[in-house]
Amino acid sequence: MHHLSTRALLFSALIMLMGCPPNLGDDDDATTDDDDATTDDDDATSDDDDIATDDDDATDPRPGDDDDATSSDDDDSTEPQPGDDDDSAMSPLAVELCVNTTTNQFSVDSWSISGDELTAAVSYGGGCETHDFHACWDFSFLESWPVQANLVLEDWGPPDNCLALIWETHVFDLSPIQTEWLQSYMAPGEVTINLAGSSAPYTF
């Protein structure tokens, strides 16, 4: 009788174990948690999209951005302004008659003629004063073939006691020589220009 009771108890326990449904809620919750984690990943991806949107904003031209600075500052800097080199090169000084002038010491390193303009490269010691170069001619021709005109460059600026070595290029207008020639000879021609120990033809 005792053995029958024990068997009955074991059999009942087995039936109870087999009859209990699996706790699927826990696994579902875990799956739901995974889904939530996936949702979090999507959120993180959304954050990345936001960052990309910020990058797009950075590339849009805004006041104060580099794009604005490039479109305005660079363009402005290329426009001629008073005191720029472009302004000083716009109107070369004409050859002129120079009488009783005092000139500073300088060297004419090279020069050339193109059209009606004489371009001279000069150098001098200074750096503290503004130098004022002129091309001087006595308005006379040396009768030869071709005729000749002697030019002299002079610096009418104030004395400069500084010792820096300065190189500059200056342009002068030769058209007064052409005008004087035409008044004298009534025809186009050629004049040999003499300057600083060398010569070059001026044809018109």
C-alpha positions as CSV (number, residue, x, y, z in Angstrom):
1,M,0.0,0.0,0.0
2,H,2.9,2.3,0.7
3,H,4.4,1.6,-2.7
4,L,1.1,2.4,-4.4
5,S,1.0,5.8,-2.7
6,T,4.5,6.6,-3.7
7,R,3.8,5.7,-7.3
8,A,0.7,7.8,-7.3
9,L,2.6,10.8,-6.0
10,L,5.3,10.5,-8.6
11,F,2.7,10.0,-11.4
12,S,0.8,13.1,-10.2
13,A,4.0,15.2,-10.1
14,L,4.9,14.0,-13.7
15,I,1.4,15.0,-14.9
16,M,1.8,18.4,-13.3
17,L,5.2,19.0,-14.9
18,M,3.9,18.0,-18.3
19,G,0.8,20.1,-18.0
20,C,2.6,23.4,-17.2
21,P,2.8,25.6,-20.3
22,P,6.2,27.2,-21.2
23,N,6.7,30.7,-19.9
24,L,6.8,32.3,-23.3
25,G,6.2,35.7,-21.8
26,D,9.8,35.9,-20.6
27,D,11.2,35.1,-24.0
28,D,8.8,37.5,-25.6
29,D,10.0,40.1,-23.3
30,A,13.5,39.4,-24.2
31,T,12.6,39.6,-27.8
32,T,10.8,42.8,-27.1
33,D,13.9,44.0,-25.4
34,D,15.9,43.1,-28.5
35,D,13.3,45.0,-30.6
36,D,13.8,48.0,-28.2
37,A,17.5,47.7,-28.7
38,T,17.0,47.7,-32.4
39,T,14.8,50.8,-32.0
40,D,17.7,52.4,-30.0
41,D,20.0,51.6,-32.9
42,D,17.5,53.3,-35.3
43,D,17.6,56.3,-33.0
44,A,21.3,56.3,-33.1
45,T,21.1,56.2,-36.9
46,S,18.7,59.1,-36.7
47,D,21.3,61.0,-34.7
48,D,23.8,60.3,-37.4
49,D,21.4,61.7,-39.9
50,D,21.1,64.8,-37.8
51,I,24.9,65.2,-37.8
52,A,24.8,64.8,-41.6
53,T,22.2,67.6,-41.7
54,D,24.5,69.8,-39.7
55,D,27.3,69.1,-42.2
56,D,24.9,70.2,-45.0
57,D,24.2,73.4,-43.1
58,A,27.9,74.0,-42.8
59,T,28.2,73.9,-46.6
60,D,25.4,76.3,-47.2
61,P,26.7,79.9,-47.7
62,R,25.9,81.9,-44.6
63,P,27.0,85.4,-43.6
64,G,30.3,85.2,-42.0
65,D,31.1,81.7,-43.5
66,D,34.3,81.1,-45.4
67,D,32.3,81.0,-48.6
68,D,31.1,84.5,-48.0
69,A,34.6,85.7,-47.3
70,T,35.8,84.1,-50.5
71,S,33.1,85.7,-52.6
72,S,33.5,89.1,-51.2
73,D,36.9,89.7,-49.6
74,D,38.9,88.2,-52.5
75,D,37.0,90.0,-55.1
76,D,37.3,93.3,-53.3
77,S,41.0,92.9,-52.9
78,T,41.4,92.6,-56.7
79,E,39.7,95.9,-57.4
80,P,42.0,98.9,-57.8
81,Q,42.0,101.0,-54.7
82,P,43.7,104.4,-54.1
83,G,47.3,103.8,-53.2
84,D,47.4,100.3,-54.9
85,D,50.1,99.4,-57.4
86,D,47.4,99.3,-60.1
87,D,46.7,103.0,-59.6
88,S,50.4,104.0,-59.7
89,A,50.9,102.0,-63.0
90,M,47.9,103.6,-64.8
91,S,49.5,106.9,-65.8
92,P,53.3,106.8,-66.5
93,L,55.1,110.2,-66.2
94,A,56.0,111.8,-69.5
95,V,59.5,112.7,-70.5
96,E,60.0,116.3,-69.5
97,L,62.4,119.2,-69.5
98,C,64.4,119.2,-66.3
99,V,66.3,122.4,-65.2
100,N,68.5,122.9,-62.2
101,T,67.3,119.8,-60.3
102,T,69.0,117.9,-57.4
103,T,68.9,114.1,-57.6
104,N,69.5,111.4,-55.1
105,Q,72.0,108.6,-55.8
106,F,70.6,105.5,-57.5
107,S,71.4,103.0,-60.2
108,V,69.6,102.2,-63.5
109,D,69.9,98.4,-63.6
110,S,68.1,97.9,-66.9
111,W,65.6,99.5,-69.3
112,S,63.6,98.8,-72.4
113,I,61.2,100.4,-74.8
114,S,57.8,99.0,-75.8
115,G,55.5,101.2,-77.9
116,D,55.6,104.7,-76.4
117,E,56.7,103.5,-73.0
118,L,60.2,103.3,-71.5
119,T,60.4,100.9,-68.5
120,A,63.4,101.3,-66.2
121,A,64.5,99.1,-63.3
122,V,66.3,101.1,-60.6
123,S,67.9,100.3,-57.2
124,Y,69.0,102.6,-54.4
125,G,69.8,102.6,-50.7
126,G,67.0,104.0,-48.5
127,G,63.6,102.8,-47.4
128,C,62.5,105.7,-45.1
129,E,61.4,108.3,-47.7
130,T,59.3,108.4,-50.8
131,H,61.4,108.6,-54.0
132,D,60.2,110.6,-57.0
133,F,61.7,109.5,-60.3
134,H,61.6,111.5,-63.6
135,A,62.8,111.0,-67.1
136,C,64.5,114.2,-68.3
137,W,65.2,115.4,-71.9
138,D,66.5,118.7,-73.1
139,F,64.1,118.6,-76.1
140,S,66.9,118.5,-78.7
141,F,68.0,115.9,-81.2
142,L,71.6,114.9,-82.1
143,E,71.8,115.0,-85.9
144,S,72.8,111.5,-87.0
145,W,71.1,108.7,-88.8
146,P,68.9,107.9,-87.0
147,V,68.8,111.0,-84.9
148,Q,69.4,110.6,-81.2
149,A,67.9,111.8,-77.9
150,N,69.8,111.8,-74.6
151,L,67.6,110.9,-71.6
152,V,68.6,111.1,-67.9
153,L,66.7,109.7,-64.9
154,E,66.5,111.8,-61.8
155,D,65.2,111.2,-58.3
156,W,63.6,114.3,-56.8
157,G,62.6,112.8,-53.5
158,P,63.9,114.0,-50.2
159,P,67.3,112.7,-48.9
160,D,66.9,109.1,-47.5
161,N,69.3,108.2,-44.7
162,C,68.2,104.6,-44.4
163,L,70.4,101.8,-45.7
164,A,67.9,99.2,-47.1
165,L,68.5,98.1,-50.7
166,I,65.4,98.9,-52.7
167,W,64.5,97.7,-56.2
168,E,61.8,99.5,-58.2
169,T,60.4,99.6,-61.7
170,H,59.2,102.9,-63.2
171,V,57.5,103.5,-66.6
172,F,57.8,106.8,-68.6
173,D,55.9,108.1,-71.6
174,L,58.1,108.9,-74.6
175,S,55.3,110.5,-76.7
176,P,56.8,114.1,-76.2
177,I,59.8,112.9,-78.2
178,Q,57.5,111.7,-81.0
179,T,55.6,115.0,-81.0
180,E,58.8,117.0,-81.2
181,W,60.1,114.8,-84.0
182,L,56.9,115.2,-86.1
183,Q,57.0,118.9,-85.7
184,S,60.6,119.0,-86.9
185,Y,60.6,116.3,-89.6
186,M,56.9,116.1,-90.7
187,A,57.0,112.3,-91.0
188,P,57.1,109.1,-88.9
189,G,60.5,107.9,-88.1
190,E,62.9,106.5,-85.6
191,V,64.9,108.0,-82.7
192,T,67.8,106.3,-80.9
193,I,67.2,106.8,-77.2
194,N,70.4,107.0,-75.1
195,L,70.1,106.3,-71.3
196,A,72.5,105.2,-68.6
197,G,75.3,104.1,-71.1
198,S,73.1,102.1,-73.5
199,S,70.8,102.7,-76.4
200,A,67.6,101.4,-77.9
201,P,65.5,102.4,-80.9
202,Y,62.2,104.3,-80.5
203,T,60.1,103.8,-83.7
204,F,56.8,105.5,-84.4
